[in-house]
């Protein structure tokens, strides 16, 4: 299959995930890479995990999954995120937790592809790659043509003509592109890329529609897709579950 669906940051939002997976089916794309944070914030973490079980050719662990097992990660969460994390922990079975624990932090198939949730530069597990400066630092850990990341909830592409991790890159050495639907991003023939598909379940770019992307390494394209879903129903479910109202409110804002 030439095209691969790239999803990230589902955050327990089953209506959004279902809409995205229905769109994949209509497009005839069945290969999926998941960049983590399937859980957290939303009220259907177990259903989202089960919907993706056995469907992803690659799946990496996000910081919300890490926080289930590492208290130092949870310490960096704000109070709303910690409340949602503890709510989520009570919903997950032992089987769910075992499955999450077995998920890798990094998928590395250099020189072609690297997949991580946040940043490819260890030992950080919560680094945000959101601008040319942070991307320049992240490229130190990218020994491949393409590195896929999530975590920021904002769809973007970064490119550098440098092909060596040892190069010290400043903001002027990195081209940043905000991604839009119907405007496929074309991979450059030289250099390296960091690509972010945005968030399925909690977009933060001002557009409340679910966000994911199609990667075609053969054709050299990364195409953003925005999918309408029933935001009001997702909000009702979260409020009925007793989660902090801020988490439901922000879904309608895409913020």
Residue frames as qw, qx, qy, qz and C-alpha x, y, z in Angstrom:
[[0.000, 0.890, 0.456, 0.000, 0.00, 0.00, 0.00],
 [0.441, 0.450, -0.023, 0.776, 1.54, 3.27, -1.11],
 [0.221, -0.636, 0.058, -0.737, -0.44, 5.50, 1.24],
 [0.466, -0.225, -0.740, 0.429, -0.24, 5.23, 5.02],
 [0.324, -0.815, -0.260, -0.405, -2.65, 6.98, 7.40],
 [0.406, 0.151, -0.517, 0.738, -0.84, 8.89, 10.17],
 [0.462, -0.735, -0.333, -0.367, -2.85, 9.52, 13.35],
 [0.400, 0.108, -0.561, 0.717, -1.91, 10.97, 16.72],
 [0.065, 0.017, 0.429, -0.901, -3.39, 12.36, 19.92],
 [0.351, -0.399, -0.735, -0.420, -6.78, 10.65, 19.85],
 [0.056, -0.185, 0.504, -0.842, -7.18, 11.37, 23.57],
 [0.141, 0.259, 0.879, -0.375, -10.12, 9.11, 24.27],
 [0.424, 0.411, 0.046, -0.806, -12.37, 10.82, 21.73],
 [0.475, 0.139, 0.859, 0.130, -14.19, 7.91, 20.10],
 [0.491, 0.761, 0.363, -0.217, -16.53, 9.99, 17.89],
 [0.168, 0.852, -0.375, -0.325, -13.50, 11.70, 16.33],
 [0.288, -0.373, 0.856, 0.215, -11.54, 8.45, 15.93],
 [0.558, 0.359, 0.746, -0.053, -14.52, 6.68, 14.36],
 [0.440, 0.847, 0.111, -0.275, -15.02, 9.50, 11.85],
 [0.021, 0.745, -0.599, -0.292, -11.33, 9.40, 10.90],
 [0.380, -0.161, 0.902, 0.128, -11.30, 5.62, 10.49],
 [0.575, 0.587, 0.545, -0.167, -14.46, 5.78, 8.38],
 [0.322, 0.874, -0.194, -0.308, -12.69, 8.32, 6.16],
 [0.197, -0.513, 0.802, 0.236, -9.71, 5.97, 5.82],
 [0.541, 0.204, 0.816, -0.014, -12.04, 3.19, 4.74],
 [0.513, 0.781, 0.268, -0.236, -13.67, 5.39, 2.11],
 [0.176, 0.844, -0.441, -0.249, -10.21, 6.33, 0.81],
 [0.950, 0.225, -0.214, -0.003, -9.20, 2.67, 0.65],
 [0.255, 0.616, -0.610, 0.429, -6.28, 3.15, 3.04],
 [0.871, -0.391, -0.254, -0.152, -5.79, 0.39, 5.60],
 [0.702, 0.046, -0.371, 0.606, -2.19, 0.88, 6.80],
 [0.309, -0.907, -0.112, -0.265, -2.05, 3.03, 9.94],
 [0.523, 0.149, -0.471, 0.695, 0.78, 4.56, 11.97],
 [0.435, -0.831, -0.303, -0.170, -0.28, 5.81, 15.41],
 [0.396, 0.502, -0.361, 0.678, 1.97, 8.33, 17.14],
 [0.356, -0.141, -0.713, 0.588, 0.57, 7.93, 20.64],
 [0.192, 0.104, 0.388, -0.895, -1.71, 9.57, 23.20],
 [0.315, -0.308, -0.793, -0.421, -4.65, 7.35, 22.37],
 [0.434, -0.627, -0.625, 0.167, -5.81, 8.02, 25.93],
 [0.300, -0.257, -0.248, 0.885, -6.08, 11.07, 28.18],
 [0.172, 0.106, -0.041, -0.979, -8.63, 13.92, 28.36],
 [0.565, -0.047, -0.436, -0.699, -11.51, 12.07, 26.66],
 [0.629, -0.236, 0.482, -0.562, -14.04, 9.72, 28.20],
 [0.960, 0.171, 0.078, -0.208, -13.68, 6.59, 26.01],
 [0.042, -0.714, 0.687, 0.125, -10.04, 5.55, 26.34],
 [0.551, -0.117, 0.826, -0.018, -10.75, 1.83, 26.44],
 [0.691, 0.579, 0.408, -0.145, -12.96, 1.95, 23.34],
 [0.346, 0.870, -0.310, -0.169, -10.30, 3.89, 21.43],
 [0.253, -0.527, 0.808, 0.070, -7.61, 1.38, 22.40],
 [0.622, 0.150, 0.764, -0.075, -9.86, -1.49, 21.33],
 [0.606, 0.747, 0.146, -0.234, -10.79, 0.19, 18.04],
 [0.285, 0.816, -0.491, -0.107, -7.09, 0.43, 17.15],
 [0.629, -0.389, 0.672, -0.023, -6.04, -2.96, 18.51],
 [0.676, 0.081, 0.684, 0.262, -4.39, -4.97, 15.75],
 [0.493, 0.814, 0.307, 0.010, -5.00, -2.23, 13.17],
 [0.031, 0.953, -0.266, -0.138, -1.74, -0.27, 13.34],
 [0.857, 0.369, -0.225, 0.279, 1.37, -1.32, 11.45],
 [0.439, 0.202, -0.426, 0.765, 3.31, 0.95, 13.84],
 [0.427, -0.815, -0.279, -0.273, 2.23, 2.32, 17.22],
 [0.433, 0.247, -0.478, 0.723, 4.37, 4.36, 19.60],
 [0.411, -0.613, -0.604, 0.303, 3.64, 5.40, 23.17],
 [0.056, 0.760, 0.084, 0.642, 2.69, 8.98, 24.05],
 [0.109, 0.322, -0.557, 0.758, 3.33, 10.94, 27.22],
 [0.652, -0.279, 0.130, -0.693, -0.21, 10.30, 28.49],
 [0.939, -0.023, -0.337, -0.072, 0.44, 6.57, 28.21],
 [0.524, 0.316, -0.552, 0.566, 3.85, 7.02, 29.85],
 [0.234, -0.445, 0.346, -0.792, 2.25, 8.90, 32.74],
 [0.868, -0.276, -0.192, -0.365, 0.26, 5.78, 33.66],
 [0.929, -0.076, -0.254, 0.258, 3.53, 4.08, 34.62],
 [0.555, 0.121, -0.213, 0.795, 5.92, 6.95, 35.41],
 [0.241, -0.821, -0.443, 0.267, 4.90, 9.41, 38.12],
 [0.337, -0.447, 0.137, 0.817, 7.60, 11.88, 37.04],
 [0.095, 0.256, 0.603, 0.750, 5.83, 12.32, 33.70],
 [0.227, -0.719, -0.639, -0.152, 2.49, 12.93, 35.41],
 [0.389, -0.601, -0.258, 0.649, 4.12, 15.58, 37.62],
 [0.183, -0.132, 0.314, 0.922, 4.53, 17.78, 34.55],
 [0.056, -0.541, -0.722, -0.428, 0.79, 17.69, 33.78],
 [0.217, -0.306, 0.143, -0.916, -1.47, 20.54, 34.76],
 [0.355, -0.011, 0.729, -0.585, -4.22, 19.86, 37.28],
 [0.744, 0.313, 0.043, -0.589, -6.90, 19.22, 34.63],
 [0.628, 0.419, -0.636, -0.160, -4.70, 16.73, 32.76],
 [0.056, 0.242, -0.892, 0.378, -3.84, 14.93, 36.03],
 [0.573, 0.103, 0.485, -0.652, -7.52, 14.68, 36.93],
 [0.787, 0.388, -0.208, -0.432, -8.26, 13.16, 33.52],
 [0.396, 0.430, -0.809, 0.062, -5.30, 10.79, 33.87],
 [0.194, -0.117, 0.846, -0.483, -6.54, 9.41, 37.19],
 [0.708, 0.269, 0.238, -0.608, -10.06, 9.10, 35.79],
 [0.682, 0.472, -0.482, -0.282, -8.62, 7.20, 32.81],
 [0.114, 0.379, -0.891, 0.222, -6.51, 4.90, 34.98],
 [0.473, 0.024, 0.699, -0.536, -9.65, 3.66, 36.74],
 [0.751, 0.410, 0.024, -0.517, -11.29, 2.84, 33.40],
 [0.524, 0.536, -0.640, -0.167, -8.50, 0.70, 31.98],
 [0.969, -0.213, 0.015, -0.121, -8.26, -3.03, 32.59],
 [0.616, -0.527, 0.516, 0.275, -5.11, -5.00, 33.29],
 [0.711, 0.317, 0.512, 0.363, -5.14, -6.12, 29.65],
 [0.282, 0.934, 0.121, 0.181, -5.31, -2.52, 28.47],
 [0.314, -0.886, 0.331, 0.079, -2.37, -1.59, 30.67],
 [0.733, -0.214, 0.559, 0.324, -0.31, -4.56, 29.50],
 [0.622, 0.594, 0.396, 0.321, -0.94, -3.62, 25.90],
 [0.075, 0.989, -0.057, 0.115, 0.09, -0.03, 26.50],
 [0.540, -0.705, 0.428, 0.166, 3.25, -1.10, 28.36],
 [0.763, 0.035, 0.540, 0.354, 4.32, -3.22, 25.39],
 [0.467, 0.853, 0.187, 0.136, 4.13, -0.27, 22.99],
 [0.694, 0.026, -0.005, 0.719, 7.52, 1.07, 21.95],
 [0.150, -0.787, -0.125, 0.586, 8.69, 4.64, 22.50],
 [0.146, 0.673, -0.430, -0.584, 10.48, 4.90, 19.14],
 [0.855, 0.327, 0.396, 0.074, 10.07, 3.15, 15.80],
 [0.068, -0.772, 0.438, 0.456, 13.30, 3.55, 13.86],
 [0.823, 0.306, 0.430, 0.211, 13.71, 2.39, 10.29],
 [0.010, 0.842, -0.314, -0.438, 16.51, 4.73, 9.28],
 [0.186, -0.186, 0.064, 0.963, 17.40, 5.94, 6.71],
 [0.084, -0.417, -0.671, -0.607, 13.74, 6.06, 5.68],
 [0.460, -0.622, -0.304, -0.556, 11.46, 6.66, 8.66],
 [0.231, -0.008, -0.724, 0.650, 11.44, 7.38, 12.40],
 [0.428, -0.613, -0.436, -0.501, 8.24, 7.57, 14.48],
 [0.282, -0.109, -0.646, 0.701, 8.04, 9.13, 17.95],
 [0.105, -0.779, -0.615, 0.069, 5.34, 10.89, 19.91],
 [0.181, -0.941, -0.128, 0.256, 7.12, 14.09, 20.85],
 [0.155, 0.883, -0.421, -0.140, 10.80, 14.57, 20.03],
 [0.936, 0.231, -0.244, 0.103, 13.42, 12.23, 18.58],
 [0.303, 0.601, -0.524, 0.522, 16.13, 13.62, 20.85],
 [0.749, -0.465, -0.455, 0.126, 16.58, 11.60, 24.07],
 [0.110, -0.196, -0.945, 0.239, 16.24, 11.74, 27.00],
 [0.331, 0.098, 0.166, -0.924, 13.34, 14.19, 26.70],
 [0.092, 0.320, 0.938, 0.095, 9.89, 12.57, 26.65],
 [0.105, 0.778, 0.554, -0.277, 7.81, 15.74, 26.51],
 [0.223, -0.353, 0.250, 0.874, 9.59, 18.04, 24.06],
 [0.481, 0.728, 0.403, -0.274, 7.35, 20.08, 21.78],
 [0.396, -0.048, 0.514, 0.760, 8.54, 20.44, 18.17],
 [0.215, 0.775, 0.571, -0.166, 6.50, 23.45, 17.16],
 [0.187, 0.961, -0.071, -0.193, 8.77, 26.04, 15.55],
 [0.691, 0.618, -0.325, 0.189, 12.06, 26.28, 13.62],
 [0.102, -0.688, 0.612, -0.377, 14.12, 26.59, 16.82],
 [0.704, -0.251, 0.592, -0.300, 12.78, 23.45, 18.48],
 [0.916, 0.388, 0.067, -0.083, 12.78, 21.63, 15.14],
 [0.414, 0.743, -0.492, 0.185, 16.44, 22.50, 14.67],
 [0.336, -0.498, 0.724, -0.339, 17.22, 20.85, 17.99],
 [0.853, 0.057, 0.421, -0.302, 15.03, 17.85, 17.16],
 [0.760, 0.590, -0.252, -0.102, 16.82, 17.24, 13.86],
 [0.028, -0.639, 0.751, -0.165, 19.85, 16.16, 15.92],
 [0.526, -0.108, 0.807, -0.246, 17.95, 12.95, 16.55],
 [0.767, 0.504, 0.207, -0.339, 16.68, 12.43, 12.99],
 [0.221, -0.435, 0.764, 0.422, 18.86, 10.05, 10.98],
 [0.405, 0.383, 0.819, 0.136, 16.17, 9.42, 8.37],
 [0.088, 0.303, 0.452, 0.834, 14.46, 11.18, 5.51],
 [0.439, -0.533, -0.283, -0.666, 11.22, 11.49, 7.49],
 [0.157, -0.076, -0.790, 0.587, 10.49, 11.72, 11.22],
 [0.382, -0.555, -0.521, -0.524, 6.83, 11.58, 12.24],
 [0.160, -0.057, -0.633, 0.756, 5.82, 13.31, 15.50],
 [0.259, -0.709, -0.578, -0.309, 2.62, 14.36, 17.28],
 [0.484, -0.354, -0.480, 0.640, 2.24, 15.93, 20.74],
 [0.066, -0.115, -0.046, 0.990, 1.70, 19.59, 19.72],
 [0.326, 0.582, 0.704, -0.242, -1.80, 18.92, 18.27],
 [0.272, 0.806, -0.073, -0.521, -0.89, 21.28, 15.42],
 [0.857, 0.324, 0.329, 0.227, -0.28, 19.98, 11.86],
 [0.045, 0.914, -0.312, -0.256, 3.09, 21.20, 10.60],
 [0.918, 0.257, 0.022, 0.300, 6.06, 20.23, 8.46],
 [0.261, -0.869, 0.338, 0.251, 9.72, 21.09, 9.00],
 [0.886, 0.390, 0.038, 0.246, 12.53, 20.63, 6.51],
 [0.283, -0.818, 0.379, 0.327, 16.27, 21.12, 6.57],
 [0.700, 0.625, -0.337, -0.080, 18.67, 20.66, 3.70],
 [0.147, -0.596, 0.765, -0.194, 21.16, 19.25, 6.20],
 [0.876, 0.023, -0.415, -0.245, 21.51, 15.47, 6.02],
 [0.551, 0.164, -0.678, 0.458, 23.67, 15.01, 9.14],
 [0.577, -0.705, -0.413, 0.005, 22.58, 14.77, 12.76],
 [0.629, -0.279, -0.168, 0.705, 25.90, 16.34, 13.77],
 [0.181, 0.451, 0.195, 0.852, 25.04, 19.66, 12.12],
 [0.119, -0.457, -0.539, 0.698, 24.06, 22.35, 14.59],
 [0.094, 0.532, 0.590, 0.600, 20.99, 23.99, 13.10],
 [0.033, 0.242, 0.332, -0.911, 19.58, 27.39, 13.89],
 [0.444, 0.570, 0.525, -0.450, 16.09, 28.65, 13.04],
 [0.355, 0.692, -0.287, -0.559, 17.33, 29.96, 9.69],
 [0.039, 0.324, -0.908, -0.265, 18.37, 26.43, 8.71],
 [0.185, 0.293, 0.928, -0.135, 14.83, 25.07, 9.08],
 [0.286, -0.130, -0.391, -0.865, 11.83, 25.73, 6.86],
 [0.209, 0.244, 0.808, -0.494, 8.51, 25.54, 8.72],
 [0.283, -0.142, -0.564, -0.763, 5.18, 25.00, 6.94],
 [0.468, 0.115, 0.575, -0.661, 1.72, 25.13, 8.50],
 [0.063, 0.090, 0.922, 0.371, -0.28, 22.38, 6.85],
 [0.512, 0.248, 0.170, -0.804, -3.72, 22.84, 5.30],
 [0.646, 0.259, 0.716, -0.044, -6.13, 20.36, 3.78],
 [0.638, 0.711, 0.293, 0.028, -6.23, 20.17, -0.02],
 [0.242, 0.893, -0.377, 0.046, -2.63, 21.44, -0.14],
 [0.972, -0.119, -0.061, 0.191, -0.42, 18.32, -0.08],
 [0.259, -0.854, 0.420, 0.165, 3.03, 18.95, 1.30],
 [0.862, 0.451, -0.218, 0.072, 5.73, 17.69, -1.05],
 [0.775, -0.507, 0.194, 0.323, 8.82, 16.12, 0.42],
 [0.201, 0.865, -0.408, -0.211, 12.06, 17.65, -0.80],
 [0.906, 0.306, -0.286, 0.065, 14.48, 15.38, -2.63],
 [0.510, 0.344, -0.522, 0.591, 17.34, 16.45, -0.35],
 [0.143, -0.408, 0.448, -0.782, 17.61, 16.77, 3.40],
 [0.189, -0.220, -0.915, 0.282, 15.35, 15.65, 6.24],
 [0.374, -0.447, -0.297, -0.757, 11.75, 16.27, 7.33],
 [0.023, 0.164, 0.811, -0.561, 9.76, 16.33, 10.57],
 [0.337, -0.269, -0.531, -0.730, 6.04, 15.90, 9.89],
 [0.142, 0.136, 0.730, -0.654, 3.11, 16.30, 12.30],
 [0.101, -0.373, -0.791, -0.474, -0.46, 15.20, 11.37],
 [0.368, -0.375, 0.077, -0.847, -2.15, 17.22, 14.11],
 [0.226, -0.050, 0.837, -0.497, -4.62, 15.71, 16.56],
 [0.249, -0.313, -0.838, -0.371, -7.55, 13.39, 15.93],
 [0.387, -0.586, -0.709, 0.062, -9.29, 14.01, 19.22],
 [0.286, -0.840, -0.252, 0.387, -8.25, 17.46, 20.43],
 [0.544, 0.521, 0.158, 0.639, -6.99, 19.80, 17.68],
 [0.363, -0.723, -0.205, 0.550, -5.32, 23.00, 18.86],
 [0.340, -0.007, 0.370, 0.865, -4.98, 25.00, 15.66],
 [0.269, 0.285, 0.114, -0.913, -8.34, 26.76, 15.81],
 [0.585, 0.098, -0.544, -0.594, -10.12, 24.14, 13.70],
 [0.631, -0.258, 0.561, -0.469, -12.28, 21.73, 15.73],
 [0.902, 0.275, -0.196, -0.270, -12.39, 19.09, 12.99],
 [0.865, -0.311, 0.348, 0.184, -10.39, 15.91, 13.55],
 [0.296, 0.827, -0.440, -0.189, -6.96, 16.05, 11.92],
 [0.811, -0.218, 0.498, 0.215, -4.85, 13.30, 10.41],
 [0.219, 0.725, -0.457, -0.467, -2.61, 12.83, 7.38],
 [0.949, 0.268, 0.164, 0.029, -1.81, 10.50, 4.51],
 [0.240, -0.712, 0.560, 0.348, 1.87, 9.80, 3.91],
 [0.897, 0.428, 0.108, 0.021, 3.01, 8.51, 0.51],
 [0.491, -0.632, 0.429, 0.419, 6.76, 7.91, 0.58],
 [0.619, 0.224, 0.597, 0.459, 6.79, 6.70, -3.02],
 [0.264, 0.794, 0.374, 0.401, 5.15, 9.86, -4.35],
 [0.414, 0.039, -0.256, 0.873, 6.79, 12.03, -1.71],
 [0.262, -0.523, -0.199, -0.786, 3.63, 13.63, -0.30],
 [0.162, -0.253, -0.762, 0.574, 2.13, 14.30, 3.13],
 [0.217, -0.405, -0.447, -0.768, -1.53, 15.23, 2.78],
 [0.128, 0.051, 0.626, -0.768, -3.55, 16.66, 5.66],
 [0.313, -0.415, -0.724, -0.453, -7.18, 15.60, 6.02],
 [0.195, -0.059, 0.471, -0.858, -9.76, 17.37, 8.23],
 [0.300, -0.287, -0.873, -0.254, -12.86, 15.39, 9.17],
 [0.462, -0.387, 0.063, -0.795, -16.13, 16.62, 10.63],
 [0.386, -0.186, -0.891, 0.152, -17.43, 14.66, 13.61],
 [0.425, -0.729, -0.425, -0.328, -20.15, 15.11, 16.22],
 [0.258, 0.344, -0.473, 0.769, -18.36, 17.48, 18.59],
 [0.506, -0.413, 0.130, -0.746, -21.53, 18.14, 20.60],
 [0.930, -0.195, -0.256, -0.179, -21.99, 14.42, 21.27],
 [0.684, 0.180, -0.474, 0.524, -18.36, 14.09, 22.35],
 [0.048, -0.412, 0.337, -0.845, -18.90, 17.01, 24.73],
 [0.741, -0.364, -0.047, -0.563, -22.07, 15.48, 26.17],
 [0.911, -0.053, -0.396, 0.106, -20.27, 12.20, 26.81],
 [0.464, 0.274, -0.464, 0.703, -17.40, 13.94, 28.59],
 [0.290, -0.409, 0.239, -0.832, -19.72, 15.97, 30.79],
 [0.866, -0.274, -0.187, -0.374, -21.80, 12.91, 31.67],
 [0.830, 0.067, -0.449, 0.324, -18.57, 11.15, 32.66],
 [0.530, -0.826, -0.119, 0.148, -17.75, 13.92, 35.12],
 [0.688, 0.093, 0.055, 0.718, -14.53, 15.06, 33.46],
 [0.176, -0.513, -0.128, 0.830, -13.45, 18.71, 33.88],
 [0.453, 0.768, 0.405, -0.203, -15.71, 20.93, 31.78],
 [0.007, 0.783, -0.381, -0.491, -12.72, 22.72, 30.23],
 [0.334, -0.195, 0.850, 0.359, -11.87, 19.55, 28.32],
 [0.381, 0.563, 0.731, 0.066, -15.30, 19.44, 26.68],
 [0.137, 0.897, 0.150, -0.392, -15.45, 23.18, 26.09],
 [0.142, -0.651, 0.505, 0.549, -12.17, 23.34, 24.17],
 [0.504, 0.166, 0.796, 0.290, -13.28, 20.71, 21.64],
 [0.359, 0.809, 0.466, -0.008, -15.63, 23.22, 20.00],
 [0.010, -0.942, 0.168, 0.289, -12.84, 25.79, 19.77],
 [0.860, 0.398, -0.111, 0.300, -10.12, 23.57, 18.39],
 [0.081, 0.794, -0.367, 0.477, -7.89, 24.99, 21.11]]
